[in-house]
Amino acid sequence: LAPALRKAATYMERETKLNFAKQSDPDGAAWAALKPSTLRYKKTSAILRETGSLVASISTLSVSSTSAIVGAGTEYGVFHQNGTSKMAARPFIGISDRHKEPIKDILLQHLRG
């Protein structure tokens, strides 16, 4: 299944990067707005897009015959995903119900040859 899982991972990479464009979580819910104090020092009002490093780091981290892992290659991505005591969580990565059918189609297409 590795080739199909690689295609599914590529699909999820694209979907995850779209979350940044939409400024929403995998389910489509808008990210928490930035605090006014944060907006004062940012170069842009875009959420999670100050330098573009986080979205650029989204990639397939591993693929095997049983799994594929897509993640962020920055050390700070986890803080944005889960939040901290001083920062709201802004989940950008994950599989939602709307992703299940396209991934199922990729796997079925592979199995049918």
KEKE-3310 file (N, C-alpha, C; in steps of 0.2 Angstrom, whole numbers, plus 5000, padded with zeros to 4 digits):
npx = (5004:5011:5013:5000:4997:5007:5002:4990:4996:5002:4990:4985:4995:4993:4980:4982:4990:4981:4973:4980:4979:4965:4964:4960:4955:4957:4943:4937:4934:4936:4952:4957:4956:4969:4977:4976:4988:4997:4995:5001:5014:5017:5021:5011:4994:4989:4986:4997:5006:5018:5032:5031:5037:5032:5021:5028:5035:5027:5026:5028:5032:5035:5033:5026:5022:5011:5007:5007:5014:5011:5018:5023:5039:5045:5051:5042:5029:5021:5016:5008:4998:4993:4992:4996:4999:4998:4994:4982:4976:4978:4974:4981:4984:4978:4966:4950:4932:4929:4940:4940:4933:4940:4953:4949:4945:4958:4964:4956:4957:4970:4970:4961:4969)
npy = (4994:5006:5015:5020:5026:5035:5044:5048:5054:5065:5071:5075:5084:5095:5098:5102:5113:5121:5124:5135:5145:5147:5150:5141:5126:5108:5104:5115:5125:5142:5149:5155:5172:5184:5192:5209:5214:5206:5209:5221:5220:5212:5209:5206:5203:5191:5175:5164:5165:5173:5172:5162:5150:5140:5134:5131:5121:5110:5093:5076:5065:5052:5036:5020:5003:5002:5014:5033:5048:5065:5080:5095:5103:5111:5117:5124:5122:5113:5120:5130:5121:5114:5124:5135:5140:5154:5156:5154:5138:5134:5123:5116:5104:5088:5075:5076:5073:5076:5073:5059:5052:5056:5050:5037:5034:5035:5024:5014:5015:5011:4998:4992:4993)
npz = (5000:5000:4989:4987:5000:4999:4990:4996:5007:5000:4996:5009:5013:5004:5008:5021:5019:5013:5024:5030:5021:5021:5035:5045:5054:5052:5051:5046:5055:5060:5064:5080:5083:5081:5095:5100:5105:5099:5086:5085:5083:5073:5056:5046:5045:5044:5051:5058:5048:5048:5043:5034:5036:5043:5036:5025:5029:5030:5026:5020:5031:5034:5025:5024:5021:5029:5034:5034:5037:5039:5043:5052:5050:5059:5075:5082:5078:5085:5096:5090:5085:5097:5106:5120:5137:5136:5123:5111:5104:5087:5077:5063:5056:5053:5051:5044:5044:5031:5023:5023:5013:5000:5003:5005:4992:4985:4990:4986:4972:4971:4975:4966:4955)
capx = (5000:5015:5012:4993:4998:5011:4997:4986:5000:5002:4984:4985:5000:4990:4974:4985:4993:4975:4971:4984:4976:4958:4965:4955:4957:4955:4936:4934:4932:4941:4957:4956:4959:4975:4976:4978:4995:5001:4995:5005:5021:5017:5022:5005:4988:4988:4987:5002:5010:5023:5037:5029:5041:5028:5017:5033:5038:5023:5028:5027:5038:5037:5028:5028:5017:5005:5005:5010:5014:5012:5019:5027:5046:5047:5051:5037:5022:5017:5014:5002:4993:4990:4991:5000:4995:4997:4992:4976:4977:4976:4976:4982:4985:4974:4961:4943:4927:4929:4946:4940:4931:4946:4958:4947:4945:4965:4966:4952:4960:4976:4968:4958:4975)
capy = (5000:5012:5020:5023:5030:5041:5048:5050:5059:5071:5075:5078:5090:5100:5100:5106:5120:5125:5127:5141:5150:5148:5151:5137:5120:5103:5104:5121:5131:5148:5149:5160:5179:5186:5197:5216:5215:5202:5212:5228:5219:5208:5212:5205:5201:5184:5171:5158:5167:5179:5171:5157:5145:5134:5131:5128:5115:5104:5088:5069:5064:5045:5032:5013:4999:5002:5021:5039:5053:5071:5084:5101:5102:5117:5115:5127:5120:5109:5125:5132:5116:5113:5130:5135:5144:5161:5156:5149:5133:5135:5117:5116:5098:5083:5072:5077:5069:5078:5070:5052:5049:5056:5045:5030:5033:5034:5017:5009:5015:5007:4991:4990:4992)
capz = (5000:5001:4984:4988:5005:4997:4986:5002:5011:4996:4996:5015:5013:5000:5012:5027:5017:5012:5030:5031:5016:5024:5042:5048:5056:5047:5051:5043:5060:5059:5070:5085:5081:5085:5100:5098:5107:5094:5079:5085:5081:5067:5049:5043:5050:5043:5056:5057:5042:5048:5038:5029:5037:5046:5031:5020:5032:5030:5022:5022:5036:5032:5022:5024:5018:5033:5037:5031:5042:5037:5049:5051:5051:5063:5082:5086:5075:5090:5100:5087:5084:5103:5110:5126:5143:5134:5116:5108:5099:5080:5074:5056:5053:5055:5046:5046:5040:5023:5020:5023:5006:4995:5005:5003:4984:4983:4992:4982:4966:4971:4976:4959:4950)
cpx = (5004:5014:5005:4994:5002:5006:4992:4990:5001:4996:4983:4990:4996:4984:4977:4987:4987:4972:4974:4980:4969:4958:4960:4958:4955:4947:4933:4933:4938:4946:4955:4959:4965:4974:4979:4986:4999:5001:4999:5012:5022:5018:5015:5000:4986:4990:4992:5006:5015:5029:5036:5033:5037:5024:5022:5036:5034:5025:5027:5033:5040:5031:5030:5022:5010:5003:5009:5009:5016:5013:5022:5034:5049:5047:5045:5030:5018:5013:5008:4996:4989:4989:4996:4996:4994:4995:4987:4979:4974:4978:4976:4983:4980:4969:4954:4939:4928:4935:4945:4938:4937:4951:4956:4947:4953:4966:4962:4955:4966:4975:4965:4964:4974)
cpy = (5006:5017:5024:5028:5036:5046:5052:5056:5066:5075:5078:5084:5096:5103:5104:5113:5124:5128:5134:5146:5152:5150:5148:5130:5115:5102:5110:5127:5136:5147:5155:5167:5180:5192:5204:5217:5212:5206:5218:5226:5215:5212:5211:5203:5194:5179:5165:5159:5172:5178:5166:5150:5139:5131:5128:5122:5109:5099:5081:5067:5056:5041:5025:5009:4999:5009:5027:5044:5060:5076:5091:5100:5107:5114:5118:5126:5117:5115:5129:5127:5115:5119:5130:5139:5151:5161:5151:5144:5135:5129:5118:5109:5093:5080:5073:5073:5070:5075:5062:5049:5050:5051:5038:5029:5032:5027:5012:5009:5011:5000:4988:4989:4997)
cpz = (5000:4995:4985:4994:5004:4994:4991:5006:5007:4996:5003:5016:5010:5005:5018:5025:5015:5018:5032:5027:5019:5031:5046:5050:5051:5046:5047:5048:5059:5065:5074:5082:5085:5090:5098:5099:5102:5087:5079:5082:5075:5061:5045:5048:5049:5049:5054:5050:5042:5043:5033:5031:5039:5040:5026:5023:5032:5024:5024:5025:5035:5029:5022:5021:5023:5035:5033:5036:5039:5043:5047:5053:5055:5070:5085:5083:5081:5095:5097:5086:5091:5108:5116:5132:5141:5127:5114:5104:5092:5076:5066:5053:5057:5050:5049:5042:5032:5020:5019:5016:5001:4997:5003:4996:4982:4984:4988:4975:4965:4971:4969:4954:4945)
residu = (LEU:ALA:PRO:ALA:LEU:ARG:LYS:ALA:ALA:THR:TYR:MET:GLU:ARG:GLU:THR:LYS:LEU:ASN:PHE:ALA:LYS:GLN:SER:ASP:PRO:ASP:GLY:ALA:ALA:TRP:ALA:ALA:LEU:LYS:PRO:SER:THR:LEU:ARG:TYR:LYS:LYS:THR:SER:ALA:ILE:LEU:ARG:GLU:THR:GLY:SER:LEU:VAL:ALA:SER:ILE:SER:THR:LEU:SER:VAL:SER:SER:THR:SER:ALA:ILE:VAL:GLY:ALA:GLY:THR:GLU:TYR:GLY:VAL:PHE:HIS:GLN:ASN:GLY:THR:SER:LYS:MET:ALA:ALA:ARG:PRO:PHE:ILE:GLY:ILE:SER:ASP:ARG:HIS:LYS:GLU:PRO:ILE:LYS:ASP:ILE:LEU:LEU:GLN:HIS:LEU:ARG:GLY)
# end
